[in-house]
Amino acid sequence: MPVLNSPLLEVHTAANMLNSNLSALELQNNPITPLSNHSAPRYRKIATQLQQLIEQGALPSGSRLPSVRMLAAQEQTSPVTALTALRYLENLGLIEARPKSGYYVRAKSVLLQEPREIVGLNTASEVDLNQTIMRVITAASRPNLIQLGAATPNHALFPVNRLRKLLAANNRTMLDAIGHYDMSMGHTELRTQIMRRYAHYSVLLKPEEIIVTVGAMEALNLCLRAVTQRGDTVAVESPIYFGILQIIESLGLKALEIPTNARTGISIEALELATRNTGQVKALIIMPTIQNPLSSVMPDEHKQYVLELMTARGIPIIEDDIYGELYFELHRPKPLKAWDTTGNVMLCSSFTKTIAPGFRVGWVAAGRWQQEITHLKFTSSVATAALFQITLARFMETGGYDHHLRHLRETFQLQIHRVSEAIERHFPAETCLTRPRGGYLLWVELPKNCNTLQLFDLAMNEGIFIMPGKIFSTSDRFDHHLRINCGDLWTPQIEQALKRLGELSHQCMVDCAEQ
Amino acid sequence: MPVLNSPLLEVHTAANMLNSNLSALELQNNPITPLSNHSAPRYRKIATQLQQLIEQGALPSGSRLPSVRMLAAQEQTSPVTALTALRYLENLGLIEARPKSGYYVRAKSVLLQEPREIVGLNTASEVDLNQTIMRVITAASRPNLIQLGAATPNHALFPVNRLRKLLAANNRTMLDAIGHYDMSMGHTELRTQIMRRYAHYSVLLKPEEIIVTVGAMEALNLCLRAVTQRGDTVAVESPIYFGILQIIESLGLKALEIPTNARTGISIEALELATRNTGQVKALIIMPTIQNPLSSVMPDEHKQYVLELMTARGIPIIEDDIYGELYFELHRPKPLKAWDTTGNVMLCSSFTKTIAPGFRVGWVAAGRWQQEITHLKFTSSVATAALFQITLARFMETGGYDHHLRHLRETFQLQIHRVSEAIERHFPAETCLTRPRGGYLLWVELPKNCNTLQLFDLAMNEGIFIMPGKIFSTSDRFDHHLRINCGDLWTPQIEQALKRLGELSHQCMVDCAEQ
């Protein structure tokens, strides 16, 4: 059976093939046999059948599985059992849900292994990455690069036209958005919209508990400043978004990197171990939903455990939720803040990844540190531009936000799928790859002898911008990793760039072996 | 001779009176007597005559003096001598130049004494004012206050309509201002415009030396973070803008307050004394042109001295030039940065006081600390919104800026004049008052037994917002001072509020005496 090149266009064919295959299986395995005769529960049996079809290539990547209703009818079981079977496969990473469309076989590329979690715990380190990071970022400002580096989606994906209209309207009607700034901590309309949104995710806030900031970066910066002093240690995920390491470096703090699993997020065992000595760790920065760069999602039980542990040990949690809205399934996981009853969590986010990167508007719900953050925000930048705040509030209010988000998520999911496939085609066979459940970032582990900082230089020479693993850790453990941005629109140039990256990876391995 | 109530409307009458008075004086003093017969130079003699006329009330406040040409003709002397005489009187604070209009007798109110400079040098203090400052600022967010507190002009004074048009045009045509942000340190067009502007004031910069920030506050914050660590001491003017004290407090620094003269700025003798111990003071923050709250202007020789002294002693200078463009005379004084050849001066400013408070756009030319500030800016807020940057650049480029500034300066000068007169009419007789040469702030010294924090509370009860002196120093030396914002448009309500403030000052003195 041929593997289909454009799986999404062939959904119905694939679904039909699945149906015929299921029928064949039904005959072989006699699905009417009572459950009690088998050691495994019914849903596992159905799942195993489907798994075999996928692994044999009978169900190629991208093909749609039957709906819950269809599957239940075919298997003569309840819809609940059918759904449980599908969810089981989803947890295995074999299939994926697409909102309002059903379950699909994941890209064949997911059969590449996931990157290994590095288990060893390092000691807290001073951060000395600024030179490297700024070299990478500065290089990226060159025009006409193939943008596989920075975590910035193509600007065509944002609701630019609607925002322009709203901005134009507010620009005409708001009397004092230009000639005035107020010293309160955010525009009431925007704070109300953010508050309402969080209420859907079980985070109950009052509008005045939300402080509007210049992007999430200002929010994270202020949170760290509120709870640490120079020389203090901050626990972070490993690997971790380099911007957080830069803040830590700029504040003279130390980073204690906690091993983080590409699927389930921070290792709760390692975190427990690392924070046993009371008073040693002054804060935890964490991205429970769609971590950057791993795109991992912490299970709810992990979130609750981390919250309880940190609260009991007196360690403030700074939650970075900037990719949370980009979760691919229908209901996004709750932020960790949802379980916070003592104000120990400072929840930071922004509109940079979802609506308008150019507006530079973020926020923080700072829990117990509300007053400190208010003071720090004033001394840091006084106020955030009102015109953009009100434009964002109106955008959220007029109902376009969810529609836009759905489109964004579908696009990102498809892009990740395509980039993953291209990586599988072109990169060294030992390459490992994350299976993101949201966002638009892929984390790639190359063979150990491929130094990705060297690969970065080779790629930049050919106009391809990637983020080397080096800048995501104070250690050298990710020196053979790289982060790929899947936020740009798929073009033959991107396919070509990924092919070239694969060739350069091979070259890099040879070069490194020779050195 | 009656003192005219609306002096500016009576300019010609006043000038005529002056002319007739001068003629009378000429007869008495025989201006043809050769200069050599007198101990004073010719220009002093002319100046003395004019001074007598002013002090006798023959030339009331607001009346226009004859032009240089007329005065020279009347006095049968050279235009240079006539001009020197007028400048001498200007230095005495008796007359003032108004751009393109000539010299005018200053408001009679300037006959109130100027606030005394407090000479004693305190030791460096930790700053613990945040509670008080935030109490004051928070109170000010109440609607419908008479705005005599915050240093924010009425929004009608900003070129809102032109900015709206430019913003609307850029909103339509800029492809990526919403859906994208770049990680460079500012939009090239804006940096070029700022560079050109500074070239007029002998500050020679390259566009890439200018880092665009979220207002001057972010710039000041980053500069301090670049050169200090928690516990360090920073020399500041005294009194000083409370926002700077808040930054110092938030960074855990100590403030060493240097006595500052209401006319000539920081005491260079005290600064020399305070910075003798090498390594003790880690930075100097200074506002050489239109200091907040004193509106003082440092003479050029003082600037050069301070620059040489600080450079020799290895102390970085953070120059806050936010009011520099609001200097009332034709040519604004050079920033201190103009003499800086070693990169020891970080020049900070913004458009908040001149064009668009609501845009929150400022900048810093960071000299030797360019790279550090670049890093810190990234970790502080990544980037500044591009749409506002380009709008400001186009505004500066299309030539409206100077025209707008002239109008703004004239308005502020008139407002200061009116508020000063009202203060003289209504405040206790011992009140002292600054004579601003730019900006829109008045610094008022009340009798010692009038606690202005108490006055603040009394005034707030009646909807009048003022800034109490308490928040402009870590000491209690300005507890009987207050800052008055003259940036709001003159209305009977403001006159009424000033009258009421005067009454409350009297009441406050009685209350304090009774306690």
Interface residues (C-beta under 8 A of the other chain):
Chain A: N130 M134 I137 A140 S141 A150 T152 P153 N154 H155 A156 L157 F158 V160 L163 R164 L167 A168 N171 R172 L175 D176 A177 I178 G179 H180 Y181 D182 M183 S184 T213 V214 G215 M217 E218 N221 R225 Q229 R230 G243 Q246 I247 E249 S250 G252 T352 A356 P357 G358 F359 R360 T374 H375 L376 F378 T379 S380 S381 V382 A383 T384 A385 A386 L387 F388
Chain B: N130 M134 I137 A140 S141 A150 T152 P153 N154 H155 A156 L157 F158 V160 L163 R164 L167 A168 N171 R172 L175 D176 A177 I178 G179 H180 Y181 D182 M183 S184 T213 V214 G215 M217 E218 N221 R225 Q229 R230 G243 Q246 I247 E249 S250 G252 T352 A356 P357 G358 F359 R360 T374 H375 L376 F378 T379 S380 S381 V382 A383 T384 A385 A386 L387 F388
